[in-house]
Amino acid sequence: MTDLFDGVTSATSSYSAQDIQVLEGLEAVRARPGMYIGGTDEQALHHLAAEIIDNSMDEAVAGFANKIEITLNSDYSLTIVDNGRGIPVDPHPKYPKKSALEVIMTMLHSGGKFGGGAYKVSGGLHGVGASVVNALSETMTIEVARDKKLYRQHYAKGKPLDKLELVGPISNRRGTSITFRPDPEIFGTNCCFVPNKLYRMARSKAFLFKGIHILWKCAPELIGEGEQTPVECELHFPDGLKDFLNYQIGTRTTVNRSAFTGEMPLANDEGKVEWAVTWPEDENGFCYSYCNTVITPQGGTHELGFKSALLRGLKEYGDMANIKKAANVTNEDFLGDACIMLSVFIKDPEFQGQTKDKLTSTKAARLVEQAVKDAFDHWLSSDAENASALLEYVIARSDFRRKKKEEKVQMRKTPTKRLRLPGKLADCSRNGADDTEIFIVEGDSAGGSAKQGRDRATQAILPLRGKILNVAAASLDKIAQNQEIKDMIEALGCGIKDDYKEDNLRYEKIIIMTDADVDGAHITSLLMTFFYQQMPKLIENGHLFIATPPLYKIAASGKNYYALDDDDKELILKKVTKGNTKADISRFKGLGEMSAQQLKETTMDKQKRTLLRVMLPDTGTEEGKEEAFETRRQVERIMGKNPELRFKFIVERAKFVDDLDI
């Protein structure tokens, strides 16, 4: 029999009881912070702030506080004050030599949220939040105003620097004040809070609980130039999640004319659920969910219950309305691009991990579904026009999804299928996208001139018939059926929306080339709207351009000059009509009137032409995000379904028009 220890070095002397290390108190937190707050990066740093703010929010939700002050001080320490009951300061029965405050701040798994007596619902449940923040702070000062007395204690790196001190009697204050500064030994260069992140955190908490007033303050010198963060403000939103949803969607137009909002108690006195949801026409949705005011970025059982209630309600409404296609609708069709705000308050919630990214309480799905279902049924039945618009939108999405699925199945069945290209496309001969370009031109006559004037090796021509569909004001079904749009999608080969694949794009440049007049500008706007909404990545990656054909031809002294517009014409005339020189001016009514040589010379020759590159704001910065929001708002305003917004836009700018040449 082979010896089990054969070949194994005997080294018992190197591993003994002396090698077993016991980390006492909060030493384990400092040794492995990632186990408690997910790491030591900027996100983990702000998790410290969330833990303390959540404790104050729990006091508010329990009905004992209605005001929280959050102050970012000039030394990057953070002060959070509430007017709740105040942390207990009397001796702890199990540790009579320590106050309850010291036990909470220095021992893991201690707190008032286990038995259910002090807090009916709370965001904290493991009893580690405050003690972890204390352990990872360079300094911490706690003041408790309780029973008309003020108490104070100081800590450093999780350890008390002194005993709990009775400062003296007070008469007009109650609650808890905590000031802490994260420890640079733990967080390194990430130890400074970002004002805007804290402000947005405070604002979201105010949205989540209607009764709370949050006072935000920040040392002015900490706010960077151009940063959209107030130095001081009061945050209070009496309509809760409805206000939150309105803030998030801004001026974006929606399929439904009124949002589905509400608040309902959960069965068996388990808590309550609040929601706000709408469906944007641009299909750029989101889902923000919370449990006991704690954000759950990975969702969980409360989201599952909410979405199940809405999907069941919609299908039942479609069945009652005898709309058979409603039975085929999926959650992705209905809620995949909806704007959803969901907040639940439940007893003893169960989360995935200490950072509470996902709610795992199995009861939450059932309780939320029961509470929301009846409210959604009533919302649908109370406004038939609103419900019909929503159902039409969802069925169009369902039809589009099934059609795309059928196309993918068909392509898998015929892997050797030849690439489909529209018949009117005059393709270039070069293989691969490098240094190739496609001109999307207005009409067959312009297409004829462009085909003759192009470089056949690298330039493709796709003529369109008139004005394409305005995708900002059309359903997915209409977009999918429009022949001009189908031709463009097939010619480019890269797909749209989530199916967009950069590697499949057949051309390096996509160039919109229309007449230099009002109709041409309108067609350009329609095409830009199409690419902006259906292929935003194509614009982001720098592929979309606008050609600049001339509006005038000026002949003088045996030479031809071309002017882009009236101003350009006047500049050229000043140069060429010196002395007795006369100029012959002709205006192009369209690209079709230009000869192939003229079109090539002025608009298509890579060495002579001028192209305008279409760009989107850089959303990597706050300024860029604001600019992107404004861009989306203007597209919806000018190109969307609401004619009143478009009329208002025209009226506002009519005063700037001196002469409209029609």
C-alpha positions in Angstrom: 0.0 0.0 0.0 1.4 3.4 -0.9 2.2 5.6 2.1 -0.2 8.6 2.1 2.6 10.8 3.3 5.1 9.6 0.7 6.7 12.6 -1.0 5.2 15.2 1.4 7.6 17.3 3.3 7.2 17.1 7.1 6.9 20.7 8.2 4.6 20.6 11.3 7.0 22.9 13.1 6.3 25.7 10.6 2.5 25.7 11.1 1.4 25.8 14.7 -1.0 27.6 17.0 1.2 30.6 16.9 0.4 31.0 13.2 -3.3 31.3 13.9 -4.1 35.0 13.9 -7.2 36.4 15.6 -8.4 39.8 14.4 -10.3 41.4 17.2 -12.9 44.2 17.1 -12.8 46.0 13.7 -9.3 44.8 12.7 -10.8 42.4 10.2 -12.6 45.3 8.5 -9.4 47.2 8.0 -7.5 44.1 6.9 -10.2 43.1 4.3 -12.4 46.2 3.5 -13.5 44.7 0.2 -15.5 42.1 2.1 -17.6 44.8 3.6 -17.8 47.6 1.1 -16.8 45.9 -2.1 -13.3 47.4 -2.5 -11.3 50.6 -1.8 -12.1 52.6 -5.0 -14.2 55.7 -5.4 -17.4 53.8 -5.5 -16.6 52.0 -2.2 -15.6 55.3 -0.6 -19.1 56.7 -1.3 -20.6 53.6 0.1 -19.4 54.8 3.5 -21.5 57.9 3.1 -24.5 55.8 2.0 -24.3 53.7 5.1 -24.5 56.7 7.5 -27.2 58.4 5.4 -29.2 55.2 5.3 -29.2 55.1 9.1 -30.7 58.5 9.2 -33.2 57.6 6.5 -34.3 54.6 8.6 -35.2 57.0 11.4 -37.2 59.0 9.0 -39.0 56.0 7.5 -39.8 54.8 11.0 -41.5 58.2 11.6 -39.0 59.6 14.1 -37.2 62.1 11.9 -38.2 64.5 9.1 -34.9 66.4 8.6 -31.4 65.3 7.6 -28.4 67.7 7.0 -25.6 66.5 4.8 -22.5 68.7 4.8 -19.2 68.1 2.9 -16.6 70.1 4.8 -13.5 71.8 3.4 -11.2 69.0 4.7 -13.3 66.4 2.8 -14.8 65.2 6.1 -18.6 64.5 5.9 -21.1 65.5 8.5 -24.6 63.9 8.6 -27.1 65.1 11.1 -30.7 63.9 11.7 -33.4 64.9 14.2 -34.4 61.4 15.1 -34.3 59.6 18.4 -30.5 59.6 18.8 -28.4 56.5 19.2 -28.9 55.0 22.7 -26.2 56.1 25.2 -27.1 54.1 28.3 -24.9 51.1 29.3 -25.4 48.0 27.2 -26.8 45.1 29.3 -24.3 42.6 27.9 -21.3 44.9 28.1 -22.1 47.1 31.1 -18.8 49.0 31.0 -19.6 50.3 27.5 -22.4 52.5 26.3 -24.8 51.2 23.6 -23.3 53.8 21.3 -19.8 52.4 21.7 -21.0 48.9 21.2 -22.7 49.9 17.9 -19.6 51.7 16.7 -17.0 49.2 17.6 -18.7 45.7 17.2 -19.9 44.1 14.1 -23.4 42.8 14.0 -24.7 45.1 16.6 -27.7 47.5 16.2 -31.4 48.0 16.7 -32.6 46.4 13.5 -32.6 42.7 14.4 -35.6 42.2 16.6 -38.1 44.4 14.7 -39.0 46.5 17.7 -37.0 49.6 17.1 -37.5 49.6 13.3 -40.4 48.2 11.4 -38.5 48.4 8.1 -34.9 49.5 7.6 -32.2 49.6 5.0 -29.6 48.2 7.4 -30.0 44.7 8.6 -26.6 43.1 9.2 -25.6 45.6 12.0 -22.2 46.3 10.3 -22.7 49.6 8.5 -21.8 52.2 11.2 -19.0 50.1 12.7 -17.5 49.5 9.2 -17.5 53.2 8.5 -15.9 53.9 11.8 -13.2 51.2 11.1 -12.3 52.8 7.8 -12.3 56.4 9.0 -9.2 58.3 10.0 -11.3 60.2 12.5 -14.9 60.1 13.6 -16.9 62.3 16.0 -20.3 61.4 17.2 -22.8 63.7 19.0 -26.1 62.4 20.3 -28.8 64.7 21.5 -31.2 62.6 23.6 -33.4 63.2 26.6 -32.4 67.0 26.5 -28.8 66.1 27.0 -25.8 66.3 24.5 -23.2 63.5 24.4 -20.0 63.3 22.4 -17.3 60.7 21.6 -14.3 60.6 19.4 -12.9 57.7 17.4 -9.9 57.0 15.2 -9.6 54.0 12.8 -12.4 52.2 14.7 -11.1 52.7 18.2 -12.5 55.1 20.8 -10.1 57.9 21.8 -12.1 58.8 24.9 -15.1 57.8 27.0 -18.6 58.9 26.1 -18.8 62.5 27.4 -21.8 64.3 28.7 -21.4 67.7 27.2 -24.3 69.3 29.0 -28.1 70.0 28.9 -29.8 71.1 25.8 -33.4 72.1 25.1 -33.9 72.5 21.3 -32.1 69.6 19.7 -32.4 65.9 19.3 -30.9 63.2 17.1 -27.5 62.0 15.9 -24.6 63.9 14.3 -21.7 62.0 12.8 -18.6 63.6 11.2 -16.0 61.3 9.7 -13.1 61.5 7.3 -12.1 58.4 5.3 -8.7 56.9 6.1 -6.1 57.5 3.3 -4.3 54.4 4.5 -7.3 52.4 3.2 -8.4 54.4 0.2 -5.2 56.0 -0.9 -5.8 58.6 -3.6 -9.5 57.8 -3.6 -10.1 59.2 -0.1 -11.8 62.5 -1.2 -15.5 62.5 -1.7 -16.9 63.9 -5.0 -19.4 66.7 -4.3 -21.7 65.9 -7.2 -21.9 62.2 -6.3 -22.9 63.0 -2.8 -25.4 65.6 -3.9 -27.1 63.2 -6.3 -27.2 60.6 -3.5 -28.9 63.1 -1.2 -31.3 64.0 -4.0 -32.3 60.4 -4.7 -33.0 59.8 -1.0 -35.3 62.9 -0.9 -37.1 61.6 -3.9 -37.6 58.2 -2.3 -39.2 59.4 0.9 -41.9 62.1 0.5 -41.8 63.3 4.1 -38.1 64.0 4.4 -36.4 67.4 4.1 -32.7 67.0 3.2 -30.4 70.1 3.6 -27.4 69.8 1.4 -24.3 71.9 2.0 -20.8 71.8 0.5 -17.7 73.9 1.0 -17.6 76.2 -2.1 -13.9 75.6 -2.7 -14.6 71.8 -3.3 -16.9 72.4 -6.3 -15.0 72.5 -9.6 -15.4 75.2 -12.2 -18.5 74.6 -14.3 -19.7 71.7 -12.0 -23.5 71.6 -11.7 -23.5 71.1 -7.9 -25.2 73.7 -5.6 -23.3 75.0 -2.6 -26.4 74.8 -0.5 -30.0 73.8 -1.1 -33.0 72.1 0.5 -34.3 68.9 -1.2 -37.9 68.0 -0.6 -40.2 66.3 -3.1 -43.8 65.9 -2.0 -44.8 63.6 -4.9 -41.9 61.2 -4.3 -41.2 58.8 -7.2 -43.5 60.8 -9.6 -41.3 63.8 -9.1 -38.2 61.5 -9.5 -39.6 60.1 -12.8 -40.4 63.6 -14.2 -36.9 64.8 -13.3 -35.3 61.8 -15.1 -37.3 62.0 -18.3 -37.3 65.8 -18.6 -39.0 67.0 -21.8 -38.8 63.6 -23.6 -42.1 62.7 -25.3 -43.8 59.5 -24.2 -46.1 56.9 -25.8 -48.6 57.2 -22.9 -49.9 60.7 -22.1 -49.9 60.1 -18.3 -47.4 58.0 -16.3 -48.5 55.0 -14.2 -47.8 56.1 -10.7 -49.0 55.0 -7.3 -48.4 53.7 -3.8 -50.0 50.7 -2.1 -49.6 48.9 1.2 -48.3 45.3 1.1 -50.4 42.4 2.4 -50.2 41.4 6.0 -48.8 44.7 7.1 -45.4 43.8 5.5 -44.7 47.3 4.3 -45.5 49.3 1.1 -44.6 49.7 -2.5 -44.4 52.9 -4.5 -43.8 53.2 -8.3 -43.7 55.5 -11.3 -43.4 54.2 -14.9 -43.7 55.6 -18.4 -42.8 54.6 -21.9 -40.6 57.1 -23.9 -40.9 57.3 -27.7 -37.1 57.3 -28.1 -37.0 53.8 -26.4 -34.1 54.9 -24.2 -35.4 53.4 -20.9 -34.0 52.6 -17.4 -35.1 50.8 -14.3 -34.1 52.2 -10.9 -35.2 50.1 -8.0 -34.8 50.5 -4.2 -35.6 48.6 -1.0 -36.0 50.6 2.2 -34.4 53.6 0.4 -31.3 51.5 -0.5 -30.6 51.3 -4.3 -30.6 47.8 -5.8 -28.6 48.2 -9.0 -28.9 44.5 -9.9 -32.7 44.5 -9.2 -34.1 41.5 -7.5 -37.4 39.9 -6.5 -39.3 43.3 -6.1 -38.5 44.1 -9.8 -39.7 40.6 -10.8 -43.0 41.0 -9.0 -43.6 44.5 -10.4 -42.9 43.5 -14.0 -44.9 40.4 -13.7 -47.9 42.4 -12.5 -47.7 44.9 -15.4 -47.3 42.2 -18.0 -50.2 40.1 -16.7 -52.3 43.2 -16.6 -51.5 44.2 -20.2 -52.2 40.8 -21.6 -55.5 40.6 -19.7 -56.5 44.0 -21.0 -55.6 43.0 -24.6 -57.6 39.8 -24.2 -60.7 41.8 -23.0 -60.2 44.1 -26.0 -60.1 41.1 -28.3 -56.5 42.0 -29.5 -55.0 38.5 -30.1 -51.5 39.8 -30.7 -51.3 40.9 -27.0 -50.8 37.3 -26.0 -47.4 37.2 -27.8 -46.0 40.2 -25.9 -43.0 39.5 -23.7 -41.5 41.4 -20.8 -38.8 42.7 -23.1 -41.3 44.0 -25.6 -43.3 45.8 -22.8 -40.8 46.9 -20.2 -37.4 46.5 -21.9 -37.2 50.2 -22.8 -39.6 51.6 -20.2 -38.6 54.2 -17.6 -39.2 52.6 -14.3 -38.9 53.9 -10.7 -39.7 51.3 -8.0 -39.4 51.6 -4.3 -40.4 49.0 -1.7 -40.4 49.1 2.1 -40.5 45.6 3.6 -39.7 44.0 6.9 -36.5 41.9 7.3 -35.3 42.2 3.6 -32.7 39.8 2.4 -30.0 41.1 0.1 -27.2 39.6 -1.9 -24.0 40.6 -0.1 -23.3 43.5 2.4 -23.4 46.1 -0.4 -27.1 45.2 -1.0 -26.9 45.3 -4.8 -29.7 42.8 -5.2 -32.9 42.0 -3.2 -33.4 38.3 -2.8 -36.4 38.2 -0.4 -38.7 35.6 -2.0 -41.8 37.1 -0.4 -41.1 40.5 -2.1 -42.1 39.2 -5.6 -45.5 37.9 -4.4 -46.3 40.9 -2.2 -45.4 43.5 -4.9 -47.2 41.7 -7.7 -50.4 41.5 -5.6 -50.2 45.1 -4.6 -49.5 46.5 -8.1 -51.7 44.3 -10.3 -55.1 45.8 -9.3 -53.8 49.4 -9.6 -52.4 48.7 -13.1 -55.7 47.1 -14.2 -57.6 50.2 -13.0 -55.1 52.6 -14.7 -55.6 50.8 -18.1 -59.4 50.6 -17.8 -59.8 54.3 -16.7 -58.3 55.7 -19.9 -59.0 53.7 -23.0 -57.2 56.0 -25.4 -54.1 56.0 -23.2 -54.2 52.2 -22.9 -54.7 51.7 -26.7 -51.7 53.9 -27.5 -49.6 51.8 -25.1 -50.8 48.5 -26.5 -50.3 49.6 -30.1 -46.7 50.6 -29.2 -46.0 47.3 -27.4 -47.5 45.1 -30.2 -45.4 47.0 -32.8 -42.3 46.2 -30.7 -43.4 42.5 -30.4 -43.9 42.2 -34.2 -40.5 43.8 -34.9 -38.8 41.4 -32.4 -40.4 38.4 -34.0 -39.6 39.6 -37.5 -35.9 40.0 -36.5 -35.9 36.6 -34.9 -37.3 35.0 -38.1 -34.7 36.8 -40.2 -31.9 35.4 -38.0 -33.3 31.9 -38.2 -33.5 32.2 -41.9 -29.9 33.4 -42.1 -28.8 30.4 -40.0 -30.6 28.1 -42.4 -28.9 29.6 -45.4 -25.3 30.4 -44.2 -24.1 30.7 -47.8 -26.8 33.2 -48.7 -25.4 36.0 -50.8 -25.4 39.5 -49.2 -28.7 41.3 -50.0 -28.2 44.8 -51.5 -30.9 47.1 -52.8 -31.3 47.1 -56.5 -30.8 50.9 -56.9 -27.5 50.9 -55.1 -24.5 51.6 -57.3 -21.8 49.9 -55.2 -18.1 50.5 -55.3 -15.7 47.8 -56.5 -13.3 47.8 -53.5 -13.7 45.1 -51.0 -13.6 46.1 -47.3 -14.7 49.3 -45.8 -11.3 51.1 -45.7 -11.3 54.4 -47.6 -14.8 53.7 -49.1 -17.9 55.9 -48.9 -21.5 55.9 -49.8 -23.4 59.0 -50.9 -27.1 59.0 -49.9 -28.6 61.3 -52.5 -31.9 62.9 -53.2 -33.8 61.5 -56.2 -32.9 59.5 -59.3 -31.7 62.5 -61.3 -29.2 63.5 -58.7 -28.2 59.8 -58.4 -27.5 59.7 -62.1 -25.1 62.6 -62.0 -23.5 61.2 -58.9 -23.0 57.8 -60.4 -21.2 59.3 -63.4 -19.1 61.6 -61.4 -18.0 59.2 -58.7 -14.8 57.2 -58.2 -16.1 53.8 -58.9 -13.5 52.0 -56.9 -14.3 53.7 -53.6 -17.6 55.6 -53.9 -21.1 54.1 -53.8 -24.3 55.9 -54.6 -27.7 55.2 -53.1 -30.5 57.4 -54.4 -33.6 57.9 -52.3 -37.1 58.7 -53.5 -38.1 62.1 -51.9 -38.3 62.6 -48.2 -37.9 59.6 -46.1 -40.1 58.7 -43.1 -39.7 60.8 -40.0 -38.6 58.0 -37.6 -39.0 60.3 -34.6 -42.8 60.4 -35.2 -43.3 56.8 -36.4 -43.9 53.4 -34.8 -41.4 50.6 -35.1 -43.8 48.8 -37.4 -43.9 51.7 -39.9 -40.1 52.1 -39.7 -39.6 48.4 -40.5 -42.0 48.6 -43.5 -40.6 51.7 -45.1 -38.7 50.8 -48.3 -36.3 53.7 -48.3 -35.2 52.9 -44.8 -34.9 49.2 -45.5 -32.7 50.1 -48.5 -30.4 52.1 -46.3 -30.1 49.4 -43.7 -29.4 46.8 -46.2 -26.8 48.9 -48.0 -24.9 49.7 -44.8 -25.1 46.1 -43.5 -24.4 47.0 -39.9 -27.9 46.6 -38.4 -29.7 49.1 -36.1 -30.3 49.7 -32.4 -28.9 46.8 -30.3 -28.1 44.8 -33.4 -25.7 47.4 -34.7 -22.3 45.8 -35.4 -19.4 48.1 -36.2 -17.4 45.4 -38.0 -20.2 44.8 -40.4 -20.4 48.4 -41.6 -19.6 48.3 -45.4 -18.3 51.8 -45.8 -16.0 54.1 -43.9 -17.9 57.2 -44.6 -21.7 57.7 -45.0 -22.3 61.0 -46.7 -25.7 62.7 -46.9 -25.8 64.7 -50.2 -29.0 66.7 -50.8 -29.9 69.9 -52.7 -28.7 73.2 -51.2 -32.2 74.4 -50.5 -35.0 74.2 -47.9 -36.2 70.8 -49.1 -32.7 69.5 -49.2 -32.1 70.7 -45.6 -35.4 69.0 -44.6 -34.3 65.7 -46.1 -30.9 66.0 -44.4 -32.7 66.6 -41.1 -34.8 63.5 -41.6 -31.7 61.4 -42.4 -29.8 62.7 -39.4 -32.7 61.9 -37.2 -32.8 58.4 -38.6 -29.1 57.8 -37.9 -29.3 59.5 -34.4 -32.2 57.3 -33.3 -31.5 54.0 -35.1 -27.7 54.0 -35.4 -26.2 56.3 -32.8 -23.0 54.3 -32.7 -22.4 55.0 -36.3 -22.3 58.8 -35.4 -20.3 58.2 -32.3 -17.6 56.4 -34.2 -17.3 59.2 -36.7 -18.8 57.7 -39.9 -21.6 60.2 -40.7 -20.9 63.3 -42.9 -22.9 66.0 -44.8 -21.8 67.1 -48.3 -21.8 70.8 -49.1 -22.9 71.2 -52.7 -22.9 74.8 -54.1 -26.1 76.8 -54.5 -24.7 79.2 -57.2 -22.4 79.0 -60.2 -20.6 82.3 -61.1 -18.9 82.7 -64.4 -16.5 85.6 -64.8 -13.5 86.3 -67.1 -13.6 82.8 -68.5 -13.6 81.1 -65.1 -16.2 79.3 -63.1 -16.7 79.9 -59.4 -19.1 78.1 -57.0 -20.8 79.6 -54.0 -22.2 77.6 -51.1 -24.8 80.2 -50.2 -25.8 83.9 -50.5 -23.0 85.1 -48.3 -20.4 83.1 -50.2 -21.8 84.4 -53.5 -21.4 88.1 -52.3 -17.8 87.4 -51.3 -17.0 85.8 -54.7 -18.6 88.6 -56.6 -16.5 91.2 -54.7 -13.4 89.4 -55.8 -14.2 88.7 -59.5 -16.2 91.8 -60.5 -13.4 94.4 -60.2 -13.3 97.1 -62.9 -15.7 96.4 -65.8 -15.7 92.6 -65.3 -19.2 91.2 -65.4 -20.4 88.0 -63.8 -23.0 85.6 -65.0 -24.8 84.1 -62.0 -26.9 80.9 -62.2 -28.6 79.1 -59.4 -28.7 75.3 -59.2 -32.3 74.2 -58.4 -30.9 70.8 -57.4 -28.1 68.3 -57.7 -29.9 66.8 -60.7 -29.2 70.1 -62.7 -25.5 69.8 -62.1 -23.5 67.9 -64.7 -21.5 64.9 -63.5 -18.3 66.9 -63.9 -19.6 69.9 -61.9 -20.9 67.6 -59.1 -17.5 65.8 -59.0 -15.5 69.0 -59.0 -17.5 70.7 -56.2 -18.9 68.0 -54.0 -17.4 64.6 -54.5 -13.7 65.0 -55.3 -11.8 64.1 -52.1 -9.1 66.6 -52.8 -11.5 69.6 -53.4 -14.7 69.0 -51.5 -15.7 70.1 -48.0 -17.5 67.6 -45.7 -19.2 68.4 -42.4 -18.8 65.7 -39.8 -21.9 64.9 -37.6 -20.9 64.6 -34.0 -22.6 63.7 -30.7 -21.7 65.2 -27.3 -19.1 63.3 -25.2 -21.2 61.8 -22.4 -18.0 61.0 -20.4 -18.3 64.4 -18.7 -21.2 66.0 -16.8 -21.2 68.9 -19.3 -21.4 66.4 -22.2 -24.3 64.6 -20.5 -26.2 67.9 -20.2 -25.5 68.6 -23.9 -26.6 65.1 -24.9 -29.8 65.6 -22.9 -30.4 69.0 -24.7 -29.7 67.3 -28.1 -32.3 64.6 -27.4 -34.8 67.2 -26.3 -34.3 69.3 -29.4 -34.7 66.3 -31.7 -37.9 65.4 -30.0 -39.1 69.0 -30.0 -38.4 69.6 -33.7 -39.0 66.1 -35.2 -41.3 64.4 -32.7 -45.0 63.6 -32.8 -46.1 66.7 -30.9 -46.8 69.5 -33.4 -47.3 72.1 -30.7 -43.7 71.8 -29.6 -42.6 72.2 -33.3 -44.9 75.2 -33.8 -43.6 76.8 -30.6 -40.0 76.3 -31.8 -40.8 78.0 -35.2 -42.6 80.9 -33.5 -39.6 81.5 -31.1 -37.2 81.7 -34.1 -39.4 83.5 -36.6 -38.0 86.9 -35.4 -34.5 85.8 -36.6 -35.7 85.3 -40.2 -35.2 88.4 -42.4 -36.0 86.9 -45.8 -37.3 83.5 -46.5 -36.7 82.6 -50.1 -39.2 80.0 -51.2 
